[in-house]
Amino acid sequence: SCEASGKIWFNGEMVDWEDATIHVLSHVVHYGSSVFEGIRCYRNRKGSAIFRLREHVRRLFDSAKIYRMEIPYTEEQICDAITETVRENGLDECYIRPVVYRGYGEMGVNPVNCPVEVAIAAWEWGAYLGAEALEVGVDVGVSTWRRMAPNTMPNLAKAGGNYLNSQLAKMEAVRHGYDEAIMLDYHGYVSEGSGENIFIVTDGELQTPPVSSSLLKGITRDSVMKIARAEGVPVREEPITREMLYLADEIFFTGTAAEITPVRSVDGIEIGSGRRGPVTEMLQNEFFRIIRAESEDSFGWLTYL
Ligand code: PMP
């Protein structure tokens, strides 16, 4: 959980953790009007490096563009502010949360007269689905909640409001004894987890749902596809049906928080051998070798502090 200490970058200034506050009548509190990112910084043998910083900041600006939010800083300024926040807090391994939101202005749904504000926090955060999950895998259930249809809310935006849908799916999953939910899209195809993308491995080939299946275009998803292709594993972005999950040899989740987490069962049905499979393990190893600077950073993913 997040420790209540340190400094937060708040509209251009470093403030104490407890002083990064907003008014209760801020637009975001009532209407979900925020966009945000989740980024990780890892310590390795060369120093501390932020993973795919530029891509995360790009996606933050893309999310803001979809919602017509004008961020009063450049992408470069936000990249610098993120690096500065990590340094200022003396963290060498952490999770970073930049958030852009509609602040306190006037009430009513129309947000255009509310200021667009930015905050960046960082704290130590371990494996999202538990440290042992990275090895043994998690148990998941297909949710009764669907991911938002494409003409309802834009899934390519990482917007606060989208996580109301995620919360419903997550709470249901936990109540049913699962670690995480898998949601289907509006057409009934597999979409994503409440905070992760999903991959299946069948006959040595990797498959993940396309962006048209109402999902967030994950940066870890992209990293895994690039690593797989470099390792000679074929990757397809094509619709996945529910029963394809049951019959897969391996399944795993990807996400900044979840990293690469194997799925050992879906709806109580064991996947493959019921343990982390060889393709999942190979991809995890290569992913962490790059992060730990044990492999060359050939994709240019690491920004050192
Ligand atoms: N889907 C959802 C709904 C998410 O919240 C996340 C986490 N940001 C992801 C997928 C994975 O995206 P990324 O790999 O960029 O963290």
Boltz pocket constraint, residues with backbone or C-beta under 6 A from the ligand:
constraints:
  - pocket:
      binder: B
      contacts: [[A, 38], [A, 166], [A, 192], [A, 193], [A, 194], [A, 195], [A, 196], [A, 197], [A, 215], [A, 216], [A, 217], [A, 218], [A, 219], [A, 220], [A, 221], [A, 254], [A, 255], [A, 256], [A, 257]]
      max_distance: 6.0
